[in-house]
Structures are given as C-alpha cells and as structure tokens.
Amino acid sequence: MKKIAMIAAALAVTATAAFAENTVVVKGVGTWGGLTNYKQHEGPFWNERIAKASNGSIIGDIKPQTELGLKGFEIMRLVKNGVFDFAFGLPGYVAAENAIFEGGDLSSVTQDIETQRKVADAYFPTLEAAFEKYYNAKLMMLYPFPSQMLWCNGEVNSIADLKGKKIRVYATTLGDFVEGVGGTSVTVPFAEVIPALEKGVVDCGITGTMAAYQAKWHQVATHAFTLRVGWGLAFGAMNMKKWNSMSADQQALLKKEIATLTDEMWANTAAEDSIAVSCITGGKCDIGEPGAMVLVKPSAADIAARDKIANEVVLARWAERCGADCAANWNETVGSLLGLTAKAN
C-alpha cells in the first residue's frame, strides 16, 4: 500500500507539473477602465472568459492603462520588451513609429460603422505586418470605439465655427482635420480634458460619443457637434515570443475566441452612438443621468466641407508622412474600397 501511495503521489506531482508547463499566463494592459470596451469586453475576456474557454490552459491577467498609470503611447514598447504580453490600444499611440499605423482610421474618410469595419478588414494585413516589423508583435484584432465627434465649450453651429478654435486631439490625423478647418490642434490626455475645457486651454475636444458621456464632458461643454471625424479604431496585439510559446491548439483556441470577441465589440459599439448622443444632449437615457448639451447636427454643407478636407488635407498630409509605397498600398486596399486616393501634394 505504501508503494502504491508513493506512485500515486508521484503521478500527482507529474500531472501538476505538466499542467503548469502547458498553461500559458498572459499579462495584459487594457484601455480606459471606466469605459465600455474595458468594462464589458477587454477586462472580462482576459480575466475570466479565456480561462473558462480553455479549461485553464490560457490564463489572463489584465488591468486598464488608467489603473496602471499609463497614457497609452508607451504600451507597445512595453509589449516589445516583454513587460506585457498583450495590449489593447489605439493606432494613434504607435503612429510616431511609422505613419502606416494611421491608415486604418484616417480622420473623416469613413462615415458609417459598417464601412469602417470593411476598412479595418481591408487594412488588417498591412497593420499585421507593421506590428510584427516594428514591435515584434502579432496583431490579433481591430475593433472600434464609438464614433469620434466634437464637444465644445461655446457655441458651434457649423464646421465654419471651428475656425480659430483650440481643439483637443489624440492622433496626428485628427490634428490634420482640425487644421484643415482652420483650428489649432492641441494634444491633451483624456483625463485632463475637462479642466482644459474649464480653463480655456481648449475650446473643444474630440473623443467618442460614449466616452464623452461617461467621462461627464457635458458638465463643462455646452455644444455637441455630431460631425463624425474618426472611429477610435483600436487594436489588440500580442508579444510574438509569448504567441510562439503557445501550442498550436492554444493558438487556434485564442484566435477563435478573439474573433468572437471582435464581432461582439463591433456590434456593441454600433449600438452605443445613438444612446450616448441622446444621453449627453438631454434626451432619453436609460444608462444614467442625462446631460444638457445643445445637439448640433451637421448640415449638407458641413458634410461637403468635411469631404473636401478629407481629400485635400487629411489624405494628402498622411500620404506625405507615410511615403509613396505606403500610400500606394492604402490606395489598393482601403482606397479602392472607398473610392479615394491618397496622394501627396
């Protein structure tokens, strides 16, 4: 009996060691802890869902960048260095490395979320290659935040009223749009926008509809100019060494689960725009207290002006930053889909 007990104990140790050896722990960083994408998708996926789906073969441990005290611009360098295994973030955070990262969400070129998903799918292979080249990372997914609009502390009734305004942006392509309308682009971290609006450091801020509502921008801003100028397209990317450490079965499972997550996030975001705009402008609001911002819808003239700026300023400046080969690739992928051409002036 003693011998049998010893064998059983040895087998238990072996099984535990095998489990530990085959289990992959993924340490991640998410986006903003107070917003829907992290609360409903990024956090639950890594902290709960993937462990259940994989029967403990893949275990995630993720915190939002806000809790970690990060601003976002450093996250892919930290993934490259192995500090994190996985990161969610915005291409605008990595565009300083190369303008190619901007190409999936150039300001004002895409007007509806269905088209934006087609753009993301068309540009995915380009971004996949860029993440591997510059960050030794595997691009796993592209997903949106709600559409990016303008929230102003002061009367704004048309695109012409943006001339001379100081407008908060978080990406170069948004700055191109702002300068195209005659405004001044100002980079302000998301958490500092409310005091910046209060103190007149900026007159308006660009962010997503739900982000603006949940962060209570309506407590200081007065006018909601619902001109779509971007989508806040975001990525999920994994350190390549960590990816390669996984078995083929683990990789297949993770890709399958992330594909499902991606579909859920696109669907959820599509529903958020109208809810957030209604809430922030004093309409029906089932998710919290309504704001009282003045709702300003773009006119046909505003849309025409935006399209002109997209072609003559946004695309032209981006093509100049990215170079001829980069622009040619965009024209063949995204440009052919939208009927647009990126060409440097």
N, C-alpha and C positions, 0 to 999 in steps of 0.2 A: 504493500500500500504506500509505503514511504517513497518507493521508487516511482510509482505512478503519480504521486503528488508532485514529485520533483519534475517529472516530464511535463505535467500539466502547467506547472509554474513557468517552465522554460518556454513552452508554447505560447503562453500568455504574454510573456516578455517579447517574444519574437513577433507576435501579432501586433503588439503595441508599437514596436519599433518600425514594423512595416507600415502601419497606419501613419506614423509620424513622418516616415520617409516619403510616402506618397501624397501626403497632404501639402497643399500649397497655400501659404498665407500671403494675402495681398494687402499691403498697406497703401491706402489711398488718400487723396485730397479732393474734396468736392468744391462746389462753387459757394454761393451765399447761403448760410444756414437758415436764414429767415424766409427764403423764397421757395416757391412751389417745387421747382426742379430738384432741389436738395431734399426738402422735407418728404416729398412723396415718391421720389424716384432714385436719385443718386445714393442717398443715405440708406434707405431700406434695401436697395439692391445689394450693396456690398456688406452691410452689417447683419442682414437677416436672410435675404432671399437666396443668394448664391450658395450659402452653406446648406440650406434645405434642398435646393435643386440638385446639388452634387453629392448629397449624403455625407457632408463633411469633408469631401475631397478638396474643395476650394473654400477657404475661409477669408472673408474680407474684414478689414478694419479701416474705416474711413471717417474723417472729420472734415467739416467745411473749412474753406480758407479763412473765413471770418473768425472761427474759433481758434485757428492756428496762428492768427495774426499775420497772415499773408495778404498781399494785394493782388496776386494773380500773375503778375508779369514774370515772377521767378519760378513758377511751378514746373515748367518743362525742363528747366535747367536742373531742378532738384530731381526730377524723374530720370533725366540723363545720368545724373551722378548716383542714382540708386537710393536717394533719401526716401523717395516714394516709388512704389511700383506702378501706380496708376493715378492718373489725374483727369479730372474734368476741368475744362476751361474754355476761354474764347480765343479764336484765331488772332484777334487783335492783340492778345497778350504775347504772341510769338512772332508777330509780323516784323518786329525790329530785326529779327534774324534774317528774314527774307520776305519780300512783299508777296511772294507766291501764296503765303498763308491767308492773305486777304481775299483771294479770288472767289471764294465760295459765298461771300456776303458783302459785296460791294454796295455802298450806300445808294439807295433809291432805285436800283435797277430792277428789283423784283417787287411786284405789287400785291401778291397773294401767297398764302402759305402752301397751297398746292403746287404752284410753280416753284416756290423756294425749295420744296422737297426734291423736285426734279433737278434743280440746280445742284443741290447737295449731292445727289446720287451721281450726277454727271461729273462733278469735280472731285469725288471721293478718291479715285485712283491717283490723281495729281497730289492731293494732300497726303495720301498714304505714303507715297514715295518721298515727299518732303519731310514728313515726320521721321521716317527711317534715316534719311540722309543727315538731317540737322540735329536730331535728338536721340538717335538710336532707339526709337520707339515705334510701336505698332499702333497705327490708328485703328481703333475698334468701332467707333460710331461718330456720327454727326447728328445733332439734334438742335431744335430751336428754343429760344426763349420767346415770349410773346413779342409782337412787332414793336419796333422802336419808334417812338414818337417824341414830340416836343412839348415840354411842360414849362410854362413861362410865368414869371412873377411880374406881371404887367400885361397890358392889352396887346394881343396879337390876333389879328383877324384875317391875315393872308400871308403868303410867302414873302411878299414885299415888305411886310412889317418886321421881318427878321434882319433886314439890313441894319448894320450898326450894332446889333446885339452881341453880347458876350455869351457864348453858348457852350455848355459843358459837353465834352465828347470823351469817349474812352478808346477810340480807334482812329487811325490816320484817315481811313476812308470817310468816316463821319466828319472829320475836320475838313476834308475836301468839299463835302456837300455844304457845310456851314460857310466856308469861304466862298463857295460858288454863289451863295445867296447874298453875299456882302457882309456876312457876320464875322466875328472873331472866335476861333475855336480855343477853348480852354480845357486842359486836362485836369479833372478833379476826381479823386477816388469816390466811389459810390457813397460811402459812409459820410462823406464831408459835403455832399451836395446841398442838403437842407441849410446848414449855416452859410454856405456860399450864396445861396439864393437870398437868404435873410439879409446878408451884409452887402449884397450887390456885387459880389465878386463875379457872379454870373447872372445873366438876366433870364436864361432858360437852361434847361438840362435835357439831354437826350437819354432815355432809357426805355425799357419795356413797359407795357401797359400795367401788368400785374405788379412788377417791381415798384413802379411809381406809387401805386395804391398801397401796397403792403408796407412800403417804407414811409408812408404818410406825407408824400410830397405835397399833397393837397392842403396841408396845414400852412404852407408858405407860398405855394404857387397859385396863381389865380386863373390862368387860361390853359386849357388843354387843346393844343393844336394837333389834330389827329392825322397828320401827314406822315405816311409811312416812309421812314428813311433807312430802315435796316431791319434785320431779324434777330440779331443777337445769336447768330449761329454758333453753336458750341461743339466741342469735341470730347471724346473720351479716348485716352491713349495709354498704352502700357509699355513699361520698360522692356526692351527686346530681350534682355537677359532673363528677366522673370518669365516672359512669354515662352522662351525656349526651354525653360526649366520644367514646364508643364508637359504632361504626357499628351499623346495625340487625342485620347478620349477626353481629357480635361480641356484641351483647346477646343475641341468640337462642341463640348457642352457649353463652354463660356461663350463661344461665338453664337450659338443658338439662343442662349438666354439674353445676350446683349441685343440680338436682332429683335427679340420680343420687346425688350425694354425700349428700344429705339422707336418702334411702332407706337407704343403706349405714350411716349413723350411727345411725339408729333401730334397724336390725336388729342392729348390733354391740352397742349398749347393752342391748338386750333380753337378750342372752346373758351380759352381764357380771355382773349382780346375783348370781346363784346361785354363780358362780365365785368372786367376791370374798368373799362371806359364808363360803363353805366355807374359803377360804384364811385368812381372818382369825381364824376360830374353831377352827383346828386340824384341819380336815377335809382331803379330797383337794385337792391344789393342784399343778397342772401348770405354773404360771407363776412359781413362786418358793418361798421358804421359808414354811411355814405359821406363823401366829401361834397364840396360845393364849387368846384372849378367850373368856369364857363366852357362849354363844349363848342369848339370851333372846327367845323368840318371843311376840308379843302375844297375849293371851287374847281371848276374845269380849267380855269386859267392857272390855278396853283399846280394842278397835275401836269399841265403842259410845261410850266416853268420847271418843275421838278425833272421831267423827262429831258428837257434841254440841258439842265445842269448835269444829269447823269451821263449824257453823251459827251458833252463838250468839256466838262471839268473832271468828274469822278473817274470815268473810264480813261480819259487822256492822261491824267496825273498818275493813275495806277500803272498804266502801260509804260510810262516813263520810269517809274520806280522799279518795275519788275523786269523790264527788258524785252527785246523783240521775241525771243524764243518763248518766254513765259506768256506774253500776250498772244502769240500765235496759238499756243496750247489752249488758252482760255477761249479764244475765238472758235476753235474746233470743238470744244466741249460745251461750255456754258453759252458762249456767244451764238453758236448755231441753234441752240435751244430757244434763246430769247430773241433772236433776230438782231443782235447788237454786235458791234465790232469795237474792240479796244485797240486804239491806235494812238501812239504818242504824237503830240503836236509838233 
